[in-house]
Amino acid sequence: MRTIGLIGGMSFESSAVYYRQINEMVRDQLGGLSSAEVLMYSVNFAEIVALQKAGRWDDAAARLGDAAHRLQVAGAECVLICTNTMHLIAPEVASRVSVPLIHIIDETAAALKAAGSVKPLLLATRYTMEHGFYAERMAENGVSIMVPGPEDRTITHDIIFNELCAGIIKDESRRKLNAIIERAKAEGADSVILGCTEICLILDPNALILPGFDTTTIHAQAAVDFALADEGVRSSCAA
């Protein structure tokens, strides 16, 4: 079994989901008391959020790049950035290691294409919805995404940072997110990307009015596939 390296803590709420899902998937595949070989470097999310708000993405890249390097030195044979937003700096992080960086956008695009989705709605942080890196990477993979309107982007961003990242789950917020999905469906969306690794805490991708694609689960499964592969690496495990 290959060792999985996780850059976590962004937030630790979703990092806990990664850890649980990866181990559950390994147990399901290998049986018995099997669990994954995992290394995690968990950052102080408050420091990362401060860099995001200040637009200091180069400093954030240096911080996560250092975490990736430390994971490799410790024995990680692949690296995952356990958050969608920080894939904005994935190329810089990948440049600090020689092991594969399993890219959450590539893996999600592959899942969308396999399901025949052609117009998914992206629910995510403001950075992910507005900075362009997510849409561009999806387009490179042959997927064109939709994003909510300005007011709905604010609602989604605030729910993520003010509630989900703090472990707060509100029924009213779930209703707001479902209303955003309903509006997107009326505008032609055929599926929903849960494009923040905390959104799975509040929305069940299998209980939406549109097919849901949970990036946390997709990313975790890709890590397990890599860890348990007999040989070679997945084509999307790249910078």
Helices and strands as residue ranges (DSSP letters): E 4-8, H 12-30, E 38-42, H 45-53, H 57-74, E 78-81, G 85-89, H 90-94, H 104-115, E 120-123, H 126-130, H 133-140, H 150-162, G 164-166, H 171-186, E 191-194, G 199-201, E 212-214, H 215-228
